Amino acid sequence: MRWEGNRESDNIEDRRNEGTGGGGFGFGGRTIGVGAVVIALLGWAVFDINPLTTLGLLSGGTPTAQQQRPPAPAGQPPANDKGAAFVSTVLASTEDVWGQIFQQAGAQYVRPKLVLYRGVTSTGCGTGQAAMGPFYCPADSKVYLDMDFFDTMSRQLGAPGMFARAYVIAHEVGHHVQNLQGISGKVDALRGRLDERQQNALSVRVELQADCYAGIWANHSQQAQHWLDQGDIESALNAASQIGDDTLQRERSGVVRPDSFTHGSSAQRVRWFTQGYKTGSVQACDTFKAQQL
């Protein structure tokens, strides 16, 4: 992936020097993270915690009382920080792609902030933790990323590669697009009327659409920048496969339980990213109307 030398976004908040102190209220607001299912299954394996409990960030809960004071204004990443420059470049590309798509549809794309942090940080949805993986908070329209997750992808999840990392960022931006489209609000309103199995199934459709939106970004960014090398798309597809619910469950216990899926199977995640990449069409990413995922 030939990303260096391209435009970098200024919508980056660098909180990595704020320390890892916590405080505030529990993570009760709805946030969605591509790595959250990893932690949910880990809690299930070690502590016998229901994965849906850990994935409360998907369930539209309400933050408990006692919010901590807002963090001080964050600065920009250092000029010589190559990792932050990569994140900023990918974010800029998502801004360009979605800005054009929204403009063509007669709407305005509101660019999200991307927050870099270490360990713990306060968000509009509560206290965010690196253990949740990258996530999007609709309450403040920000993507949160502890870049140590990229090492986890490479070493523990078997998903190396720069474009695999770009896919993660584009997936979370996809949740921001859903928020702007009003999809997030409609899903939240529906959750309270569903049982656990139905909530899981709904979450799968939310996540697969974000995968498809990541594919749309890959399609349009390649057309505009021609920055992908042979094997880049394969690395993104491999990442999507490695974080499929069935793959994670099989590695954990050897037993796959489809009713407990919250992000989709490996095949489904690969299929919907590919759908977005091949078509470049928002209409082609309507997972909510799809009879088969």
C-alpha positions as CSV (number, residue, x, y, z in Angstrom):
1,M,0.0,0.0,0.0
2,R,1.6,3.2,-1.2
3,W,0.2,5.6,1.3
4,E,3.0,8.0,2.0
5,G,2.9,11.4,0.4
6,N,-0.9,11.6,0.3
7,R,-3.0,14.1,2.1
8,E,-3.3,13.7,5.9
9,S,-6.4,14.6,7.9
10,D,-6.3,17.3,10.6
11,N,-9.3,15.6,12.3
12,I,-7.0,13.7,14.7
13,E,-6.9,14.1,18.4
14,D,-3.8,12.7,20.0
15,R,-4.4,11.8,23.6
16,R,-1.6,9.3,24.0
17,N,0.3,11.5,26.4
18,E,-2.6,11.8,28.8
19,G,-1.8,8.6,30.7
20,T,-4.0,5.7,31.3
21,G,-5.9,6.9,34.3
22,G,-9.6,6.1,34.3
23,G,-12.5,7.4,36.4
24,G,-15.9,8.5,35.2
25,F,-18.8,6.3,34.3
26,G,-19.0,2.8,32.9
27,F,-19.0,2.1,29.2
28,G,-22.8,2.0,28.8
29,G,-23.3,4.0,25.6
30,R,-23.5,2.1,22.3
31,T,-20.1,1.8,20.8
32,I,-19.1,-0.6,18.1
33,G,-15.7,-2.0,17.7
34,V,-14.2,-4.5,15.2
35,G,-12.1,-6.0,18.1
36,A,-14.8,-6.1,20.7
37,V,-15.8,-9.6,19.9
38,V,-12.3,-10.8,20.6
39,I,-12.5,-9.5,24.2
40,A,-16.0,-10.8,24.6
41,L,-14.9,-14.3,23.8
42,L,-11.9,-13.9,26.0
43,G,-14.1,-13.0,28.9
44,W,-16.3,-16.0,28.1
45,A,-13.4,-18.3,28.1
46,V,-11.6,-17.1,31.2
47,F,-14.3,-15.7,33.4
48,D,-17.4,-17.4,31.9
49,I,-18.9,-14.0,31.2
50,N,-21.8,-13.9,28.7
51,P,-20.3,-12.4,25.5
52,L,-23.4,-10.2,25.1
53,T,-22.6,-8.7,28.5
54,T,-19.1,-7.8,27.4
55,L,-20.6,-6.5,24.1
56,G,-23.0,-4.2,26.0
57,L,-21.4,-1.5,23.8
58,L,-23.6,-2.9,21.0
59,S,-26.8,-3.0,22.9
60,G,-27.7,0.6,23.1
61,G,-27.4,0.9,26.9
62,T,-27.5,4.2,28.8
63,P,-24.5,5.6,30.6
64,T,-24.8,5.5,34.3
65,A,-24.6,8.7,36.3
66,Q,-21.4,10.5,37.4
67,Q,-19.7,11.5,34.3
68,Q,-16.1,12.7,34.7
69,R,-15.0,16.2,33.5
70,P,-14.2,16.4,29.7
71,P,-10.6,15.9,28.8
72,A,-8.4,18.8,28.0
73,P,-8.1,19.8,24.3
74,A,-5.9,17.2,22.5
75,G,-3.0,18.1,20.3
76,Q,-1.9,16.8,16.9
77,P,0.4,13.8,16.6
78,P,4.2,14.6,16.3
79,A,5.4,15.2,12.8
80,N,7.8,12.3,12.9
81,D,5.2,9.7,14.1
82,K,4.9,7.4,11.1
83,G,2.1,5.3,12.6
84,A,-0.1,8.3,13.3
85,A,0.7,9.7,9.8
86,F,-0.6,6.4,8.3
87,V,-3.9,6.6,10.3
88,S,-4.2,10.3,9.4
89,T,-3.7,9.5,5.7
90,V,-6.3,6.7,5.7
91,L,-8.8,9.0,7.5
92,A,-8.2,11.7,5.0
93,S,-9.0,9.2,2.2
94,T,-12.3,8.2,3.9
95,E,-13.1,11.9,4.1
96,D,-12.6,12.4,0.4
97,V,-14.5,9.3,-0.6
98,W,-17.5,9.7,1.6
99,G,-17.6,13.5,1.0
100,Q,-17.9,12.8,-2.7
101,I,-20.5,10.1,-2.2
102,F,-22.7,12.2,0.1
103,Q,-22.3,15.2,-2.3
104,Q,-23.5,13.1,-5.2
105,A,-26.5,12.2,-3.1
106,G,-27.3,15.8,-2.4
107,A,-26.2,15.6,1.2
108,Q,-23.2,16.9,3.2
109,Y,-20.7,14.5,4.9
110,V,-19.8,15.6,8.4
111,R,-16.2,14.4,9.0
112,P,-15.6,12.4,12.2
113,K,-12.8,12.9,14.6
114,L,-10.4,10.1,15.2
115,V,-8.9,9.9,18.7
116,L,-5.6,8.2,19.3
117,Y,-5.2,7.1,22.9
118,R,-3.5,4.6,25.2
119,G,-5.2,2.3,27.6
120,V,-8.2,4.3,28.7
121,T,-9.9,7.5,27.6
122,S,-13.2,9.3,28.2
123,T,-15.7,9.4,25.4
124,G,-19.2,10.6,24.8
125,C,-20.4,7.1,25.4
126,G,-18.5,6.5,28.6
127,T,-15.0,5.3,29.5
128,G,-13.3,3.7,26.5
129,Q,-10.7,1.0,27.0
130,A,-8.1,-0.4,24.6
131,A,-9.4,-3.9,25.4
132,M,-12.5,-3.1,23.5
133,G,-10.6,-2.7,20.3
134,P,-11.2,0.2,17.9
135,F,-14.7,1.6,18.3
136,Y,-17.0,4.3,17.2
137,C,-19.1,6.4,19.6
138,P,-22.2,7.9,18.0
139,A,-22.8,10.2,20.9
140,D,-19.7,12.3,20.0
141,S,-19.2,11.1,16.4
142,K,-15.6,10.0,17.1
143,V,-13.6,6.9,16.2
144,Y,-11.3,5.7,19.0
145,L,-8.1,3.8,18.4
146,D,-5.3,2.5,20.6
147,M,-2.8,1.7,17.9
148,D,-1.5,-1.3,20.0
149,F,-4.5,-3.1,18.4
150,F,-2.5,-3.2,15.2
151,D,0.1,-5.3,16.9
152,T,-2.7,-7.6,18.2
153,M,-4.0,-8.0,14.7
154,S,-0.6,-9.1,13.4
155,R,0.7,-11.3,16.3
156,Q,-2.5,-12.8,17.8
157,L,-5.2,-12.6,15.2
158,G,-3.0,-13.5,12.2
159,A,-4.0,-10.4,10.2
160,P,-0.9,-8.5,9.3
161,G,-0.5,-5.8,6.6
162,M,-1.0,-2.1,6.2
163,F,-4.2,-2.4,4.3
164,A,-5.6,-4.7,6.9
165,R,-5.1,-1.8,9.3
166,A,-6.7,0.5,6.8
167,Y,-9.7,-1.8,6.7
168,V,-10.2,-1.5,10.5
169,I,-10.2,2.3,10.3
170,A,-12.6,2.2,7.3
171,H,-14.9,-0.2,9.1
172,E,-15.2,2.2,12.1
173,V,-15.8,5.2,9.7
174,G,-18.5,3.0,8.2
175,H,-20.3,3.1,11.5
176,H,-20.1,6.9,11.4
177,V,-21.7,6.8,8.0
178,Q,-24.5,4.7,9.4
179,N,-24.9,7.3,12.2
180,L,-25.2,10.1,9.6
181,Q,-27.7,8.1,7.6
182,G,-29.9,7.6,10.7
183,I,-29.4,3.8,10.7
184,S,-27.8,3.8,14.1
185,G,-30.7,5.5,15.7
186,K,-33.3,3.2,14.1
187,V,-31.3,0.2,15.2
188,D,-31.1,1.5,18.8
189,A,-34.8,2.1,18.9
190,L,-35.5,-1.4,17.7
191,R,-33.2,-3.3,20.2
192,G,-35.4,-2.8,23.2
193,R,-38.1,-4.9,21.5
194,L,-35.9,-7.8,20.7
195,D,-34.7,-10.8,22.7
196,E,-31.0,-11.6,22.9
197,R,-30.9,-13.8,19.9
198,Q,-32.6,-11.2,17.8
199,Q,-30.4,-8.5,19.1
200,N,-27.3,-10.5,18.1
201,A,-28.8,-11.0,14.6
202,L,-29.4,-7.3,14.3
203,S,-25.8,-6.5,15.4
204,V,-24.5,-8.8,12.7
205,R,-26.3,-6.8,10.0
206,V,-24.9,-3.6,11.4
207,E,-21.4,-4.9,11.4
208,L,-21.6,-6.5,7.9
209,Q,-22.9,-3.2,6.5
210,A,-19.9,-1.4,8.0
211,D,-17.7,-4.1,6.3
212,C,-19.4,-3.4,3.1
213,Y,-18.9,0.4,3.5
214,A,-15.2,-0.3,4.1
215,G,-15.2,-2.1,0.8
216,I,-16.9,1.0,-0.9
217,W,-14.1,3.1,0.5
218,A,-11.5,0.7,-0.9
219,N,-13.1,0.8,-4.3
220,H,-13.3,4.6,-4.6
221,S,-9.9,5.3,-2.9
222,Q,-8.2,2.9,-5.4
223,Q,-9.8,4.6,-8.3
224,A,-8.7,8.0,-7.0
225,Q,-5.2,7.2,-5.7
226,H,-4.1,4.0,-7.3
227,W,-2.3,3.2,-4.1
228,L,-3.0,-0.5,-3.6
229,D,-0.4,-3.1,-4.4
230,Q,-0.9,-6.7,-5.3
231,G,-2.0,-8.5,-2.1
232,D,-3.5,-5.5,-0.3
233,I,-7.1,-6.5,-0.8
234,E,-6.2,-10.0,0.1
235,S,-4.8,-8.7,3.4
236,A,-8.0,-6.9,4.2
237,L,-10.0,-10.1,3.3
238,N,-7.8,-12.1,5.5
239,A,-8.4,-9.7,8.4
240,A,-12.1,-9.9,7.9
241,S,-11.9,-13.6,7.9
242,Q,-9.7,-13.8,11.0
243,I,-12.2,-11.8,13.1
244,G,-15.3,-13.7,12.0
245,D,-17.3,-15.0,14.9
246,D,-17.1,-18.6,13.9
247,T,-13.3,-18.5,13.5
248,L,-12.9,-16.9,17.0
249,Q,-15.3,-19.3,18.6
250,R,-13.7,-22.3,16.9
251,E,-10.2,-21.2,18.2
252,R,-11.6,-20.7,21.7
253,S,-13.5,-23.9,22.2
254,G,-13.9,-25.8,19.0
255,V,-17.7,-25.1,19.2
256,V,-19.4,-22.6,16.9
257,R,-22.7,-21.1,18.1
258,P,-24.3,-19.0,15.3
259,D,-27.0,-17.6,17.6
260,S,-24.3,-15.8,19.6
261,F,-22.7,-14.2,16.6
262,T,-22.6,-10.4,16.8
263,H,-20.3,-9.5,13.9
264,G,-20.9,-12.2,11.4
265,S,-19.0,-15.3,10.2
266,S,-15.7,-15.1,8.4
267,A,-17.4,-15.9,5.1
268,Q,-20.0,-13.3,5.7
269,R,-17.5,-10.6,6.6
270,V,-15.4,-11.4,3.5
271,R,-18.5,-11.5,1.3
272,W,-19.8,-8.1,2.4
273,F,-16.4,-6.3,2.2
274,T,-16.1,-7.8,-1.3
275,Q,-19.6,-6.6,-2.2
276,G,-18.7,-3.1,-1.3
277,Y,-15.3,-3.3,-3.1
278,K,-16.7,-4.7,-6.3
279,T,-19.8,-2.4,-6.6
280,G,-18.7,0.8,-4.9
281,S,-22.4,1.3,-4.3
282,V,-24.1,2.2,-1.0
283,Q,-27.4,0.7,-2.3
284,A,-25.5,-2.7,-2.7
285,C,-24.7,-2.6,1.0
286,D,-28.2,-2.8,2.4
287,T,-27.7,-5.8,4.8
288,F,-31.0,-5.1,6.5
289,K,-33.0,-6.1,3.4
290,A,-30.8,-9.0,2.4
291,Q,-32.5,-12.3,2.8
292,Q,-29.2,-14.1,2.9
293,L,-26.1,-12.7,4.5
